[in-house]
Amino acid sequence: MLELDIIKSHVRLEPDETEEDTLLETYANAARRLVENKTGRTLYATAAEIPKDSEGNVTDEHALVLDDDLTTAMLLIIGTWYANRESVVVGTITASLPMAVEALIGPYQHFNV
């Protein structure tokens, strides 16, 4: 969903460095799923990808199109995971997500009532 070039730029890797590509793609997929789980919505790269029925009506009422806020949140998540490759870093306070990520994806959260 996120282009590898933008991810590499965010984590300060040169575009021609390919050694970490698989790892970065894995992080990108996990970050997408995290955003989907936190928002309760399905993330699509473009509005054209949102499924529609034969009459052209959207069938996923909780569809969410990737925008700058969500891209930034995903990049922050990926960057955090890339820089801290273990679940616990000795000498730090554990946090679930960087505060900026919560601030960026919070407004997109869908609540069942």
Phi and psi in radians as a Rosetta constraint file:
Dihedral C 1 N 2 CA 2 C 2 CIRCULARHARMONIC -1.511 0.35
Dihedral N 2 CA 2 C 2 N 3 CIRCULARHARMONIC 2.420 0.35
Dihedral C 2 N 3 CA 3 C 3 CIRCULARHARMONIC -1.214 0.35
Dihedral N 3 CA 3 C 3 N 4 CIRCULARHARMONIC 2.440 0.35
Dihedral C 3 N 4 CA 4 C 4 CIRCULARHARMONIC -1.060 0.35
Dihedral N 4 CA 4 C 4 N 5 CIRCULARHARMONIC -0.569 0.35
Dihedral C 4 N 5 CA 5 C 5 CIRCULARHARMONIC -1.077 0.35
Dihedral N 5 CA 5 C 5 N 6 CIRCULARHARMONIC -0.733 0.35
Dihedral C 5 N 6 CA 6 C 6 CIRCULARHARMONIC -1.232 0.35
Dihedral N 6 CA 6 C 6 N 7 CIRCULARHARMONIC -0.611 0.35
Dihedral C 6 N 7 CA 7 C 7 CIRCULARHARMONIC -1.141 0.35
Dihedral N 7 CA 7 C 7 N 8 CIRCULARHARMONIC -0.801 0.35
Dihedral C 7 N 8 CA 8 C 8 CIRCULARHARMONIC -1.075 0.35
Dihedral N 8 CA 8 C 8 N 9 CIRCULARHARMONIC -0.710 0.35
Dihedral C 8 N 9 CA 9 C 9 CIRCULARHARMONIC -1.074 0.35
Dihedral N 9 CA 9 C 9 N 10 CIRCULARHARMONIC -0.732 0.35
Dihedral C 9 N 10 CA 10 C 10 CIRCULARHARMONIC -1.125 0.35
Dihedral N 10 CA 10 C 10 N 11 CIRCULARHARMONIC -0.702 0.35
Dihedral C 10 N 11 CA 11 C 11 CIRCULARHARMONIC -1.601 0.35
Dihedral N 11 CA 11 C 11 N 12 CIRCULARHARMONIC 0.142 0.35
Dihedral C 11 N 12 CA 12 C 12 CIRCULARHARMONIC 1.120 0.35
Dihedral N 12 CA 12 C 12 N 13 CIRCULARHARMONIC 0.806 0.35
Dihedral C 12 N 13 CA 13 C 13 CIRCULARHARMONIC -1.910 0.35
Dihedral N 13 CA 13 C 13 N 14 CIRCULARHARMONIC 2.557 0.35
Dihedral C 13 N 14 CA 14 C 14 CIRCULARHARMONIC -1.238 0.35
Dihedral N 14 CA 14 C 14 N 15 CIRCULARHARMONIC 2.530 0.35
Dihedral C 14 N 15 CA 15 C 15 CIRCULARHARMONIC -0.986 0.35
Dihedral N 15 CA 15 C 15 N 16 CIRCULARHARMONIC -0.544 0.35
Dihedral C 15 N 16 CA 16 C 16 CIRCULARHARMONIC -1.482 0.35
Dihedral N 16 CA 16 C 16 N 17 CIRCULARHARMONIC -0.074 0.35
Dihedral C 16 N 17 CA 17 C 17 CIRCULARHARMONIC -1.371 0.35
Dihedral N 17 CA 17 C 17 N 18 CIRCULARHARMONIC 2.036 0.35
Dihedral C 17 N 18 CA 18 C 18 CIRCULARHARMONIC -1.968 0.35
Dihedral N 18 CA 18 C 18 N 19 CIRCULARHARMONIC -0.075 0.35
Dihedral C 18 N 19 CA 19 C 19 CIRCULARHARMONIC -1.038 0.35
Dihedral N 19 CA 19 C 19 N 20 CIRCULARHARMONIC -0.583 0.35
Dihedral C 19 N 20 CA 20 C 20 CIRCULARHARMONIC -1.739 0.35
Dihedral N 20 CA 20 C 20 N 21 CIRCULARHARMONIC 0.100 0.35
Dihedral C 20 N 21 CA 21 C 21 CIRCULARHARMONIC -0.985 0.35
Dihedral N 21 CA 21 C 21 N 22 CIRCULARHARMONIC -0.817 0.35
Dihedral C 21 N 22 CA 22 C 22 CIRCULARHARMONIC -1.099 0.35
Dihedral N 22 CA 22 C 22 N 23 CIRCULARHARMONIC -0.746 0.35
Dihedral C 22 N 23 CA 23 C 23 CIRCULARHARMONIC -1.075 0.35
Dihedral N 23 CA 23 C 23 N 24 CIRCULARHARMONIC -0.811 0.35
Dihedral C 23 N 24 CA 24 C 24 CIRCULARHARMONIC -1.116 0.35
Dihedral N 24 CA 24 C 24 N 25 CIRCULARHARMONIC -0.669 0.35
Dihedral C 24 N 25 CA 25 C 25 CIRCULARHARMONIC -1.160 0.35
Dihedral N 25 CA 25 C 25 N 26 CIRCULARHARMONIC -0.650 0.35
Dihedral C 25 N 26 CA 26 C 26 CIRCULARHARMONIC -1.108 0.35
Dihedral N 26 CA 26 C 26 N 27 CIRCULARHARMONIC -0.805 0.35
Dihedral C 26 N 27 CA 27 C 27 CIRCULARHARMONIC -1.064 0.35
Dihedral N 27 CA 27 C 27 N 28 CIRCULARHARMONIC -0.705 0.35
Dihedral C 27 N 28 CA 28 C 28 CIRCULARHARMONIC -1.105 0.35
Dihedral N 28 CA 28 C 28 N 29 CIRCULARHARMONIC -0.757 0.35
Dihedral C 28 N 29 CA 29 C 29 CIRCULARHARMONIC -1.130 0.35
Dihedral N 29 CA 29 C 29 N 30 CIRCULARHARMONIC -0.730 0.35
Dihedral C 29 N 30 CA 30 C 30 CIRCULARHARMONIC -1.150 0.35
Dihedral N 30 CA 30 C 30 N 31 CIRCULARHARMONIC -0.680 0.35
Dihedral C 30 N 31 CA 31 C 31 CIRCULARHARMONIC -1.128 0.35
Dihedral N 31 CA 31 C 31 N 32 CIRCULARHARMONIC -0.689 0.35
Dihedral C 31 N 32 CA 32 C 32 CIRCULARHARMONIC -1.073 0.35
Dihedral N 32 CA 32 C 32 N 33 CIRCULARHARMONIC -0.835 0.35
Dihedral C 32 N 33 CA 33 C 33 CIRCULARHARMONIC -1.098 0.35
Dihedral N 33 CA 33 C 33 N 34 CIRCULARHARMONIC -0.656 0.35
Dihedral C 33 N 34 CA 34 C 34 CIRCULARHARMONIC -1.079 0.35
Dihedral N 34 CA 34 C 34 N 35 CIRCULARHARMONIC -0.796 0.35
Dihedral C 34 N 35 CA 35 C 35 CIRCULARHARMONIC -1.077 0.35
Dihedral N 35 CA 35 C 35 N 36 CIRCULARHARMONIC -0.759 0.35
Dihedral C 35 N 36 CA 36 C 36 CIRCULARHARMONIC -1.085 0.35
Dihedral N 36 CA 36 C 36 N 37 CIRCULARHARMONIC -0.754 0.35
Dihedral C 36 N 37 CA 37 C 37 CIRCULARHARMONIC -1.170 0.35
Dihedral N 37 CA 37 C 37 N 38 CIRCULARHARMONIC -0.711 0.35
Dihedral C 37 N 38 CA 38 C 38 CIRCULARHARMONIC -1.209 0.35
Dihedral N 38 CA 38 C 38 N 39 CIRCULARHARMONIC -0.604 0.35
Dihedral C 38 N 39 CA 39 C 39 CIRCULARHARMONIC -1.583 0.35
Dihedral N 39 CA 39 C 39 N 40 CIRCULARHARMONIC -0.345 0.35
Dihedral C 39 N 40 CA 40 C 40 CIRCULARHARMONIC 1.260 0.35
Dihedral N 40 CA 40 C 40 N 41 CIRCULARHARMONIC 0.429 0.35
Dihedral C 40 N 41 CA 41 C 41 CIRCULARHARMONIC -2.324 0.35
Dihedral N 41 CA 41 C 41 N 42 CIRCULARHARMONIC 2.758 0.35
Dihedral C 41 N 42 CA 42 C 42 CIRCULARHARMONIC -1.625 0.35
Dihedral N 42 CA 42 C 42 N 43 CIRCULARHARMONIC 2.290 0.35
Dihedral C 42 N 43 CA 43 C 43 CIRCULARHARMONIC -1.642 0.35
Dihedral N 43 CA 43 C 43 N 44 CIRCULARHARMONIC 2.303 0.35
Dihedral C 43 N 44 CA 44 C 44 CIRCULARHARMONIC -2.160 0.35
Dihedral N 44 CA 44 C 44 N 45 CIRCULARHARMONIC 2.523 0.35
Dihedral C 44 N 45 CA 45 C 45 CIRCULARHARMONIC -1.166 0.35
Dihedral N 45 CA 45 C 45 N 46 CIRCULARHARMONIC -0.662 0.35
Dihedral C 45 N 46 CA 46 C 46 CIRCULARHARMONIC -2.446 0.35
Dihedral N 46 CA 46 C 46 N 47 CIRCULARHARMONIC 2.834 0.35
Dihedral C 46 N 47 CA 47 C 47 CIRCULARHARMONIC -1.116 0.35
Dihedral N 47 CA 47 C 47 N 48 CIRCULARHARMONIC -0.523 0.35
Dihedral C 47 N 48 CA 48 C 48 CIRCULARHARMONIC -1.138 0.35
Dihedral N 48 CA 48 C 48 N 49 CIRCULARHARMONIC -0.408 0.35
Dihedral C 48 N 49 CA 49 C 49 CIRCULARHARMONIC -1.411 0.35
Dihedral N 49 CA 49 C 49 N 50 CIRCULARHARMONIC -0.232 0.35
Dihedral C 49 N 50 CA 50 C 50 CIRCULARHARMONIC -1.168 0.35
Dihedral N 50 CA 50 C 50 N 51 CIRCULARHARMONIC 2.220 0.35
Dihedral C 50 N 51 CA 51 C 51 CIRCULARHARMONIC -1.108 0.35
Dihedral N 51 CA 51 C 51 N 52 CIRCULARHARMONIC 2.492 0.35
Dihedral C 51 N 52 CA 52 C 52 CIRCULARHARMONIC -2.305 0.35
Dihedral N 52 CA 52 C 52 N 53 CIRCULARHARMONIC 2.688 0.35
Dihedral C 52 N 53 CA 53 C 53 CIRCULARHARMONIC -1.439 0.35
Dihedral N 53 CA 53 C 53 N 54 CIRCULARHARMONIC -3.064 0.35
Dihedral C 53 N 54 CA 54 C 54 CIRCULARHARMONIC -1.120 0.35
Dihedral N 54 CA 54 C 54 N 55 CIRCULARHARMONIC -0.334 0.35
Dihedral C 54 N 55 CA 55 C 55 CIRCULARHARMONIC -1.665 0.35
Dihedral N 55 CA 55 C 55 N 56 CIRCULARHARMONIC 0.024 0.35
Dihedral C 55 N 56 CA 56 C 56 CIRCULARHARMONIC 1.547 0.35
Dihedral N 56 CA 56 C 56 N 57 CIRCULARHARMONIC 0.159 0.35
Dihedral C 56 N 57 CA 57 C 57 CIRCULARHARMONIC -1.478 0.35
Dihedral N 57 CA 57 C 57 N 58 CIRCULARHARMONIC 2.415 0.35
Dihedral C 57 N 58 CA 58 C 58 CIRCULARHARMONIC -1.122 0.35
Dihedral N 58 CA 58 C 58 N 59 CIRCULARHARMONIC 2.282 0.35
Dihedral C 58 N 59 CA 59 C 59 CIRCULARHARMONIC -1.724 0.35
Dihedral N 59 CA 59 C 59 N 60 CIRCULARHARMONIC -0.212 0.35
Dihedral C 59 N 60 CA 60 C 60 CIRCULARHARMONIC -1.888 0.35
Dihedral N 60 CA 60 C 60 N 61 CIRCULARHARMONIC 1.662 0.35
Dihedral C 60 N 61 CA 61 C 61 CIRCULARHARMONIC -1.213 0.35
Dihedral N 61 CA 61 C 61 N 62 CIRCULARHARMONIC -0.242 0.35
Dihedral C 61 N 62 CA 62 C 62 CIRCULARHARMONIC -1.906 0.35
Dihedral N 62 CA 62 C 62 N 63 CIRCULARHARMONIC 0.411 0.35
Dihedral C 62 N 63 CA 63 C 63 CIRCULARHARMONIC -1.072 0.35
Dihedral N 63 CA 63 C 63 N 64 CIRCULARHARMONIC 2.539 0.35
Dihedral C 63 N 64 CA 64 C 64 CIRCULARHARMONIC -2.365 0.35
Dihedral N 64 CA 64 C 64 N 65 CIRCULARHARMONIC 2.141 0.35
Dihedral C 64 N 65 CA 65 C 65 CIRCULARHARMONIC -1.591 0.35
Dihedral N 65 CA 65 C 65 N 66 CIRCULARHARMONIC 2.317 0.35
Dihedral C 65 N 66 CA 66 C 66 CIRCULARHARMONIC -0.988 0.35
Dihedral N 66 CA 66 C 66 N 67 CIRCULARHARMONIC 2.176 0.35
Dihedral C 66 N 67 CA 67 C 67 CIRCULARHARMONIC -2.251 0.35
Dihedral N 67 CA 67 C 67 N 68 CIRCULARHARMONIC -3.018 0.35
Dihedral C 67 N 68 CA 68 C 68 CIRCULARHARMONIC -1.103 0.35
Dihedral N 68 CA 68 C 68 N 69 CIRCULARHARMONIC -0.685 0.35
Dihedral C 68 N 69 CA 69 C 69 CIRCULARHARMONIC -1.069 0.35
Dihedral N 69 CA 69 C 69 N 70 CIRCULARHARMONIC -0.839 0.35
Dihedral C 69 N 70 CA 70 C 70 CIRCULARHARMONIC -1.217 0.35
Dihedral N 70 CA 70 C 70 N 71 CIRCULARHARMONIC -0.645 0.35
Dihedral C 70 N 71 CA 71 C 71 CIRCULARHARMONIC -1.067 0.35
Dihedral N 71 CA 71 C 71 N 72 CIRCULARHARMONIC -0.798 0.35
Dihedral C 71 N 72 CA 72 C 72 CIRCULARHARMONIC -1.085 0.35
Dihedral N 72 CA 72 C 72 N 73 CIRCULARHARMONIC -0.775 0.35
Dihedral C 72 N 73 CA 73 C 73 CIRCULARHARMONIC -1.046 0.35
Dihedral N 73 CA 73 C 73 N 74 CIRCULARHARMONIC -0.793 0.35
Dihedral C 73 N 74 CA 74 C 74 CIRCULARHARMONIC -1.125 0.35
Dihedral N 74 CA 74 C 74 N 75 CIRCULARHARMONIC -0.694 0.35
Dihedral C 74 N 75 CA 75 C 75 CIRCULARHARMONIC -1.138 0.35
Dihedral N 75 CA 75 C 75 N 76 CIRCULARHARMONIC -0.680 0.35
Dihedral C 75 N 76 CA 76 C 76 CIRCULARHARMONIC -1.122 0.35
Dihedral N 76 CA 76 C 76 N 77 CIRCULARHARMONIC -0.715 0.35
Dihedral C 76 N 77 CA 77 C 77 CIRCULARHARMONIC -1.102 0.35
Dihedral N 77 CA 77 C 77 N 78 CIRCULARHARMONIC -0.866 0.35
Dihedral C 77 N 78 CA 78 C 78 CIRCULARHARMONIC -1.046 0.35
Dihedral N 78 CA 78 C 78 N 79 CIRCULARHARMONIC -0.776 0.35
Dihedral C 78 N 79 CA 79 C 79 CIRCULARHARMONIC -1.078 0.35
Dihedral N 79 CA 79 C 79 N 80 CIRCULARHARMONIC -0.709 0.35
Dihedral C 79 N 80 CA 80 C 80 CIRCULARHARMONIC -1.115 0.35
Dihedral N 80 CA 80 C 80 N 81 CIRCULARHARMONIC -0.802 0.35
Dihedral C 80 N 81 CA 81 C 81 CIRCULARHARMONIC -1.147 0.35
Dihedral N 81 CA 81 C 81 N 82 CIRCULARHARMONIC -0.647 0.35
Dihedral C 81 N 82 CA 82 C 82 CIRCULARHARMONIC -1.164 0.35
Dihedral N 82 CA 82 C 82 N 83 CIRCULARHARMONIC -0.727 0.35
Dihedral C 82 N 83 CA 83 C 83 CIRCULARHARMONIC -1.340 0.35
Dihedral N 83 CA 83 C 83 N 84 CIRCULARHARMONIC -0.492 0.35
Dihedral C 83 N 84 CA 84 C 84 CIRCULARHARMONIC -2.169 0.35
Dihedral N 84 CA 84 C 84 N 85 CIRCULARHARMONIC 1.512 0.35
Dihedral C 84 N 85 CA 85 C 85 CIRCULARHARMONIC -1.394 0.35
Dihedral N 85 CA 85 C 85 N 86 CIRCULARHARMONIC 0.011 0.35
Dihedral C 85 N 86 CA 86 C 86 CIRCULARHARMONIC -2.043 0.35
Dihedral N 86 CA 86 C 86 N 87 CIRCULARHARMONIC 2.748 0.35
Dihedral C 86 N 87 CA 87 C 87 CIRCULARHARMONIC -1.254 0.35
Dihedral N 87 CA 87 C 87 N 88 CIRCULARHARMONIC -0.393 0.35
Dihedral C 87 N 88 CA 88 C 88 CIRCULARHARMONIC -2.287 0.35
Dihedral N 88 CA 88 C 88 N 89 CIRCULARHARMONIC 2.309 0.35
Dihedral C 88 N 89 CA 89 C 89 CIRCULARHARMONIC -1.953 0.35
Dihedral N 89 CA 89 C 89 N 90 CIRCULARHARMONIC 2.101 0.35
Dihedral C 89 N 90 CA 90 C 90 CIRCULARHARMONIC -1.037 0.35
Dihedral N 90 CA 90 C 90 N 91 CIRCULARHARMONIC 2.346 0.35
Dihedral C 90 N 91 CA 91 C 91 CIRCULARHARMONIC 1.548 0.35
Dihedral N 91 CA 91 C 91 N 92 CIRCULARHARMONIC 0.175 0.35
Dihedral C 91 N 92 CA 92 C 92 CIRCULARHARMONIC -2.168 0.35
Dihedral N 92 CA 92 C 92 N 93 CIRCULARHARMONIC 2.863 0.35
Dihedral C 92 N 93 CA 93 C 93 CIRCULARHARMONIC -1.587 0.35
Dihedral N 93 CA 93 C 93 N 94 CIRCULARHARMONIC 2.302 0.35
Dihedral C 93 N 94 CA 94 C 94 CIRCULARHARMONIC -1.358 0.35
Dihedral N 94 CA 94 C 94 N 95 CIRCULARHARMONIC 2.376 0.35
Dihedral C 94 N 95 CA 95 C 95 CIRCULARHARMONIC -2.351 0.35
Dihedral N 95 CA 95 C 95 N 96 CIRCULARHARMONIC 2.629 0.35
Dihedral C 95 N 96 CA 96 C 96 CIRCULARHARMONIC -1.271 0.35
Dihedral N 96 CA 96 C 96 N 97 CIRCULARHARMONIC -0.842 0.35
Dihedral C 96 N 97 CA 97 C 97 CIRCULARHARMONIC -2.541 0.35
Dihedral N 97 CA 97 C 97 N 98 CIRCULARHARMONIC 2.635 0.35
Dihedral C 97 N 98 CA 98 C 98 CIRCULARHARMONIC -1.018 0.35
Dihedral N 98 CA 98 C 98 N 99 CIRCULARHARMONIC 2.458 0.35
Dihedral C 98 N 99 CA 99 C 99 CIRCULARHARMONIC -0.950 0.35
Dihedral N 99 CA 99 C 99 N 100 CIRCULARHARMONIC -0.640 0.35
Dihedral C 99 N 100 CA 100 C 100 CIRCULARHARMONIC -1.084 0.35
Dihedral N 100 CA 100 C 100 N 101 CIRCULARHARMONIC -0.618 0.35
Dihedral C 100 N 101 CA 101 C 101 CIRCULARHARMONIC -1.130 0.35
Dihedral N 101 CA 101 C 101 N 102 CIRCULARHARMONIC -0.826 0.35
Dihedral C 101 N 102 CA 102 C 102 CIRCULARHARMONIC -1.026 0.35
Dihedral N 102 CA 102 C 102 N 103 CIRCULARHARMONIC -0.726 0.35
Dihedral C 102 N 103 CA 103 C 103 CIRCULARHARMONIC -1.140 0.35
Dihedral N 103 CA 103 C 103 N 104 CIRCULARHARMONIC -0.611 0.35
Dihedral C 103 N 104 CA 104 C 104 CIRCULARHARMONIC -1.351 0.35
Dihedral N 104 CA 104 C 104 N 105 CIRCULARHARMONIC -0.678 0.35
Dihedral C 104 N 105 CA 105 C 105 CIRCULARHARMONIC -1.668 0.35
Dihedral N 105 CA 105 C 105 N 106 CIRCULARHARMONIC -0.293 0.35
Dihedral C 105 N 106 CA 106 C 106 CIRCULARHARMONIC -0.920 0.35
Dihedral N 106 CA 106 C 106 N 107 CIRCULARHARMONIC -0.780 0.35
Dihedral C 106 N 107 CA 107 C 107 CIRCULARHARMONIC -1.132 0.35
Dihedral N 107 CA 107 C 107 N 108 CIRCULARHARMONIC -0.284 0.35
Dihedral C 107 N 108 CA 108 C 108 CIRCULARHARMONIC -1.633 0.35
Dihedral N 108 CA 108 C 108 N 109 CIRCULARHARMONIC -0.032 0.35
Dihedral C 108 N 109 CA 109 C 109 CIRCULARHARMONIC -1.160 0.35
Dihedral N 109 CA 109 C 109 N 110 CIRCULARHARMONIC 2.335 0.35
Dihedral C 109 N 110 CA 110 C 110 CIRCULARHARMONIC -1.773 0.35
Dihedral N 110 CA 110 C 110 N 111 CIRCULARHARMONIC 2.255 0.35
Dihedral C 110 N 111 CA 111 C 111 CIRCULARHARMONIC -1.952 0.35
Dihedral N 111 CA 111 C 111 N 112 CIRCULARHARMONIC 2.293 0.35
Dihedral C 111 N 112 CA 112 C 112 CIRCULARHARMONIC -1.397 0.35
Dihedral N 112 CA 112 C 112 N 113 CIRCULARHARMONIC 2.250 0.35
